[in-house]
Amino acid sequence: MTEDQAKTFCHNHPTVETALRCNQCGEYICANCAVHTPTGYRCKDCLRQQQKKFDTSQPMDLVFAVVVAGVLSFLGSLVISWVVGFWGFLSIFLAPIAGTIIGEAARKVTGRRRSKKLFVSVAVATALGALPLFIFSLLGFLLTLGSGAGGWLSILRPVWFGYYLVTVTTTAYFRISGQPLRLKR
């Protein structure tokens, strides 16, 4: 056996020498093509095929989940608007609770079926449900900015609604996708 016969090259990048193989199909893969999984390295094709098995959502799941997430998010923002009128800092506690409720409600109406498209749709619907009151609070702040009226509450109102929008959206997404929220170190 010669030295050229012993060399192996990546299936996707024929000029890149490698000794790493996909543990599913056995093809040679380079470091750029390898995806580390709990069971070893896999090529992106095998990983894509494996993930398709877990995409179980049906077309009507998107409709139901989007409606539920949008409506609950809007209702949550109304509750936040009432709370902001009295104690704005409470939105720090209420937004994650609202996101959890939205994510769980969306999981319930979809029968706990899963797909990336479903998760993203719920996140977008949640954000769109929270967006109207954020925009109104921002416009209210900008209008009072020119007139000098409104006080400190007009400044904080868009902050609380912005916090609600971001927090409720991310919490709902992570809740419906079943992924734990991990902070990077």
C-alpha positions in Angstrom: 0.0 0.0 0.0 1.4 3.4 -1.0 1.2 6.6 1.0 -1.5 8.0 -1.4 -3.8 5.1 -0.9 -3.7 5.5 2.9 -4.9 9.2 2.7 -8.6 9.8 3.1 -10.5 12.9 2.2 -13.7 14.6 3.3 -16.8 13.5 1.4 -17.9 17.1 0.9 -14.5 18.7 0.6 -12.3 16.4 -1.6 -9.1 18.5 -1.0 -9.3 18.2 2.8 -7.6 15.3 4.3 -9.3 13.6 7.3 -9.5 10.5 9.4 -12.9 11.3 11.0 -15.9 9.3 10.0 -19.6 9.9 10.5 -20.8 7.4 13.1 -24.1 6.9 11.2 -23.1 6.4 7.5 -19.4 5.9 7.7 -18.4 8.7 5.3 -15.2 10.6 5.9 -15.9 14.1 7.2 -13.7 17.0 8.0 -14.0 19.2 11.1 -16.2 21.7 9.2 -18.7 19.0 8.2 -18.7 17.2 11.5 -21.5 17.9 14.0 -20.8 16.8 17.6 -23.7 14.8 19.0 -24.0 13.0 22.4 -23.3 9.8 20.5 -20.3 11.0 18.5 -19.7 12.9 15.3 -22.2 12.9 12.5 -22.3 14.4 9.0 -24.9 17.1 8.4 -26.9 14.9 6.0 -27.3 12.2 8.6 -28.2 14.8 11.2 -30.8 16.4 8.9 -32.4 12.9 8.2 -32.5 12.2 12.0 -34.1 15.5 12.8 -36.8 15.0 10.2 -38.0 12.0 12.2 -38.7 14.4 15.1 -40.6 16.9 13.0 -44.1 15.7 13.8 -46.2 18.8 13.5 -49.2 19.0 11.2 -50.3 22.1 9.1 -53.2 22.9 11.4 -50.8 22.9 14.4 -49.3 26.1 13.0 -52.6 27.8 12.8 -53.8 26.8 16.3 -50.4 27.6 17.9 -50.1 31.0 16.2 -53.6 32.0 17.2 -53.2 30.9 20.8 -49.7 32.5 21.2 -50.8 35.8 19.6 -53.9 36.2 21.6 -52.3 35.2 24.9 -49.4 37.4 24.3 -51.7 40.4 23.6 -53.7 39.6 26.7 -50.5 39.4 28.7 -49.4 42.7 27.4 -52.7 44.2 28.6 -52.1 42.8 32.1 -48.6 44.3 31.9 -50.0 47.6 30.9 -52.3 47.6 33.9 -49.4 46.6 36.2 -47.0 49.2 34.6 -49.6 51.8 35.6 -49.0 50.9 39.2 -45.7 49.0 39.6 -43.7 48.7 36.4 -40.9 46.5 38.0 -43.4 43.7 38.4 -43.2 43.0 34.7 -39.8 41.5 35.5 -41.7 38.7 37.2 -44.8 38.5 35.1 -43.1 38.3 31.6 -41.5 34.9 32.2 -44.7 33.6 33.7 -46.7 34.8 30.7 -44.1 33.2 28.3 -44.4 29.9 30.1 -48.2 30.0 30.0 -48.0 30.8 26.2 -45.5 28.1 25.5 -47.5 25.5 27.5 -50.8 26.5 25.9 -49.3 26.2 22.4 -47.9 22.8 23.3 -51.3 21.7 24.5 -53.2 22.8 21.4 -50.7 21.1 19.1 -50.8 17.8 21.0 -47.1 18.3 21.9 -46.1 17.8 18.3 -42.8 19.3 17.3 -41.1 21.1 14.4 -38.7 24.0 14.0 -41.3 25.8 11.9 -43.8 25.5 14.8 -41.4 26.8 17.4 -40.5 29.8 15.2 -44.1 30.5 14.4 -45.0 30.6 18.1 -42.2 33.0 18.8 -43.2 35.3 16.0 -46.9 35.2 17.0 -45.9 35.9 20.6 -43.8 38.9 19.6 -46.5 40.2 17.3 -49.1 39.9 20.1 -46.9 42.0 22.4 -45.9 44.5 19.8 -49.0 46.8 19.7 -48.8 48.0 23.2 -45.0 48.4 23.0 -45.4 50.6 19.9 -48.2 52.6 21.6 -46.0 53.1 24.7 -43.1 54.2 22.6 -45.3 56.6 20.6 -46.7 57.9 23.9 -43.2 58.5 25.2 -42.1 60.3 22.0 -45.2 62.5 22.1 -44.6 63.5 25.8 -41.0 64.0 25.1 -41.8 67.0 22.9 -44.4 68.5 25.3 -42.4 67.9 28.5 -45.4 66.2 30.2 -45.7 62.7 31.5 -43.0 62.4 34.0 -40.8 59.4 34.8 -43.6 56.9 34.0 -43.7 57.9 30.4 -40.0 57.1 30.2 -40.2 53.7 31.9 -43.3 52.5 30.1 -41.6 51.6 26.8 -38.8 50.0 28.8 -41.2 47.7 30.6 -43.1 46.8 27.4 -39.8 46.2 25.6 -38.7 43.9 28.4 -42.0 42.1 28.3 -41.8 41.7 24.5 -38.3 40.2 24.5 -38.8 38.1 27.6 -42.2 36.6 26.8 -41.0 35.8 23.2 -37.8 34.0 24.3 -39.5 32.2 27.1 -42.4 31.0 24.9 -39.9 29.8 22.3 -37.8 27.8 24.8 -40.9 26.5 26.5 -42.5 25.1 23.4 -39.3 23.7 22.0 -38.5 21.9 25.2 -35.0 23.4 25.3 -33.7 24.5 28.7 -32.5 28.1 28.7 -28.8 27.9 29.2 -26.6 30.9 29.9 -23.2 30.8 28.3 -20.2 31.1 30.6 
